[in-house]
Amino acid sequence: MARFNIAATILALTSLSLNSHAFAPNAFRASTLQQEKSSVAMSVIAPPEKIAGSDRLGLLDTSKSTRAEKGTGIKVPEGQKLRIGIVGAGLAGMVTGMDLSEAGHEIEFFESRDFVGGKVSSWVDKDGNHIEMGLHVFFGCYYNLFGIMRRLGIFEKSLRLKEHTHMFINKGGGVGMLDFRLGGIGAPINGLAAFARTEQLDIVSKISNAIALATSPVVRALVDFDGAMQDIRNLDGISFTDWWFSKGGNRESLNRMWDPIAYALGFIDCDNISARCMLTIFNLFAVRSEASVLRMCEGSPNTYLHEPIVEYLKERGASFNLGTRIQDIVHEVDEEGKPNKVKVSINSYGLYFILINLTKIQIH
Ligand SMILES: Cc1cc2nc3c(=O)[nH]c(=O)nc-3n(C[C@H](O)[C@H](O)[C@H](O)COP(=O)(O)OP(=O)(O)OC[C@H]3O[C@@H](n4cnc5c(N)ncnc54)[C@H](O)[C@@H]3O)c2cc1C
């Protein structure tokens, strides 16, 4: 039997803004599993289509939401249905399962925790309290997730729209604000106004911010969103702090404004977060007014997000093995070299990927 390299096989989704339809093949691209073993997987999932629709300025593709809402539209003929194992019932795994089960495949989840939802999950303690993994904020540019929620019929009732402001609570209780409300005027003007008016920065810092942002790739995004995104991807190797200082930014701005934002995005400060991570979201803020609008769940993510997903999956025949941590996966191949029999060992350390086109899954 061949052995998949578990440690090197991570299907990572770094934010809730998941591209539910494209991410399975894309994520596989990064994995050892895909490169070496899963030509079958690539052949059974249609490649992500080039989505033609875009927003009114043609800068940013917003038709992903419709795509996520409507699904792939693929229905597999009876003889071509696959038995698919998905390791990890986090949001990415479950949304993948939604499209695959909708297409007619037989889905089986293996989830190490006793509950679904991964990092955005919640559970009920013995006193009936809903305990969340952490507070979750939904940016207005989570087009894919919102599309998925519309498909489930929960977008309106599960998310609560907040005022179009971002608050900073300072040591000692002082409050600063980025106020994006500008009488209906949208991005990027409302964002510039928010920075110009904020109490969070003094005048010297505002000037330093203006210079740094005016010479950043975000400006290019106003006319060429994809080009700006490529510039930003190229900044993955340096920290936001290094990039910020290279643009003439000052430490005071990092302390007062950018560190809190970095912590909110990635639980680390500007010295450690990549410039790519920070600039990606600013890029979206610059071209789409709704990107900086925040929503929060009406209540616990399990009630308002996961239960409807699980119901959708179960209606389509999916099954769940909770409390089932996968330790190892070995497989046999058919005469064409494609995996046809997989043995899943349960225990210890983590992995996250999808097994596709299996005629047999054995659990040990
Ligand atoms: C405290 C906190 C706050 C956050 N706040 C926000 C926010 O405000 N906005 C935002 O956009 N994002 C936020 N995030 C990030 C967001 O929660 C994640 O990006 C998202 O939930 C990741 O989903 P995922 O499905 O890719 O991965 P995960 O949620 O990590 O799912 C992976 C699943 O795989 C399972 N698994 C792993 N190994 C195995 C194994 N060997 N066998 C079986 N199962 C296995 C895990 O138990 C888990 O359920 C936050 C995250 C945290 C922790």
PDBQT file of the ligand as one rigid body, heavy atoms in Angstrom, charges set to zero:
ROOT
HETATM    1  C1  LIG A 401     -10.719  32.623  17.894  1.00  0.00    +0.000 C 
HETATM    2  C2  LIG A 401     -10.886  32.765  16.404  1.00  0.00    +0.000 A 
HETATM    3  C3  LIG A 401     -11.489  33.894  15.877  1.00  0.00    +0.000 A 
HETATM    4  C4  LIG A 401     -11.617  34.048  14.493  1.00  0.00    +0.000 A 
HETATM    5  N1  LIG A 401     -12.238  35.149  14.010  1.00  0.00    +0.000 NA
HETATM    6  C5  LIG A 401     -12.450  35.268  12.688  1.00  0.00    +0.000 A 
HETATM    7  C6  LIG A 401     -13.181  36.346  12.179  1.00  0.00    +0.000 A 
HETATM    8  O1  LIG A 401     -13.643  37.204  12.917  1.00  0.00    +0.000 OA
HETATM    9  N2  LIG A 401     -13.379  36.436  10.845  1.00  0.00    +0.000 N 
HETATM   10  C7  LIG A 401     -12.869  35.493   9.998  1.00  0.00    +0.000 A 
HETATM   11  O2  LIG A 401     -13.078  35.618   8.802  1.00  0.00    +0.000 OA
HETATM   12  N3  LIG A 401     -12.167  34.445  10.443  1.00  0.00    +0.000 NA
HETATM   13  C8  LIG A 401     -11.940  34.309  11.770  1.00  0.00    +0.000 A 
HETATM   14  N4  LIG A 401     -11.267  33.231  12.244  1.00  0.00    +0.000 N 
HETATM   15  C9  LIG A 401     -10.732  32.275  11.293  1.00  0.00    +0.000 C 
HETATM   16  C10 LIG A 401     -11.808  31.264  10.860  1.00  0.00    +0.000 C 
HETATM   17  O3  LIG A 401     -12.445  30.705  11.980  1.00  0.00    +0.000 OA
HETATM   18  C11 LIG A 401     -11.112  30.143  10.079  1.00  0.00    +0.000 C 
HETATM   19  O4  LIG A 401     -10.397  30.704   9.006  1.00  0.00    +0.000 OA
HETATM   20  C12 LIG A 401     -12.064  29.130   9.498  1.00  0.00    +0.000 C 
HETATM   21  O5  LIG A 401     -13.020  28.692  10.436  1.00  0.00    +0.000 OA
HETATM   22  C13 LIG A 401     -11.226  27.965   8.978  1.00  0.00    +0.000 C 
HETATM   23  O6  LIG A 401     -12.071  26.970   8.466  1.00  0.00    +0.000 OA
HETATM   24  P1  LIG A 401     -11.458  25.640   7.888  1.00  0.00    +0.000 P 
HETATM   25  O7  LIG A 401     -12.609  24.751   7.599  1.00  0.00    +0.000 OA
HETATM   26  O8  LIG A 401     -10.519  25.956   6.797  1.00  0.00    +0.000 OA
HETATM   27  O9  LIG A 401     -10.502  25.045   9.017  1.00  0.00    +0.000 OA
HETATM   28  P2  LIG A 401     -10.874  24.538  10.481  1.00  0.00    +0.000 P 
HETATM   29  O10 LIG A 401     -12.000  25.320  11.026  1.00  0.00    +0.000 OA
HETATM   30  O11 LIG A 401      -9.604  24.510  11.243  1.00  0.00    +0.000 OA
HETATM   31  O12 LIG A 401     -11.392  23.059  10.231  1.00  0.00    +0.000 OA
HETATM   32  C14 LIG A 401     -10.537  21.961  10.175  1.00  0.00    +0.000 C 
HETATM   33  C15 LIG A 401     -11.255  20.786  10.805  1.00  0.00    +0.000 C 
HETATM   34  O13 LIG A 401     -10.453  19.619  10.624  1.00  0.00    +0.000 OA
HETATM   35  C16 LIG A 401     -10.489  18.864  11.814  1.00  0.00    +0.000 C 
HETATM   36  N5  LIG A 401      -9.293  18.014  11.828  1.00  0.00    +0.000 N 
HETATM   37  C17 LIG A 401      -8.017  18.404  11.870  1.00  0.00    +0.000 A 
HETATM   38  N6  LIG A 401      -7.204  17.334  11.873  1.00  0.00    +0.000 NA
HETATM   39  C18 LIG A 401      -8.005  16.254  11.810  1.00  0.00    +0.000 A 
HETATM   40  C19 LIG A 401      -7.761  14.844  11.774  1.00  0.00    +0.000 A 
HETATM   41  N7  LIG A 401      -6.541  14.330  11.809  1.00  0.00    +0.000 N 
HETATM   42  N8  LIG A 401      -8.814  14.005  11.698  1.00  0.00    +0.000 NA
HETATM   43  C20 LIG A 401     -10.064  14.486  11.669  1.00  0.00    +0.000 A 
HETATM   44  N9  LIG A 401     -10.354  15.806  11.711  1.00  0.00    +0.000 NA
HETATM   45  C21 LIG A 401      -9.331  16.671  11.773  1.00  0.00    +0.000 A 
HETATM   46  C22 LIG A 401     -10.523  19.924  12.910  1.00  0.00    +0.000 C 
HETATM   47  O14 LIG A 401     -11.007  19.399  14.141  1.00  0.00    +0.000 OA
HETATM   48  C23 LIG A 401     -11.466  20.959  12.303  1.00  0.00    +0.000 C 
HETATM   49  O15 LIG A 401     -12.812  20.716  12.638  1.00  0.00    +0.000 OA
HETATM   50  C24 LIG A 401     -11.102  33.056  13.622  1.00  0.00    +0.000 A 
HETATM   51  C25 LIG A 401     -10.506  31.907  14.148  1.00  0.00    +0.000 A 
HETATM   52  C26 LIG A 401     -10.394  31.768  15.521  1.00  0.00    +0.000 A 
HETATM   53  C27 LIG A 401      -9.726  30.519  16.086  1.00  0.00    +0.000 C 
ENDROOT
TORSDOF 0
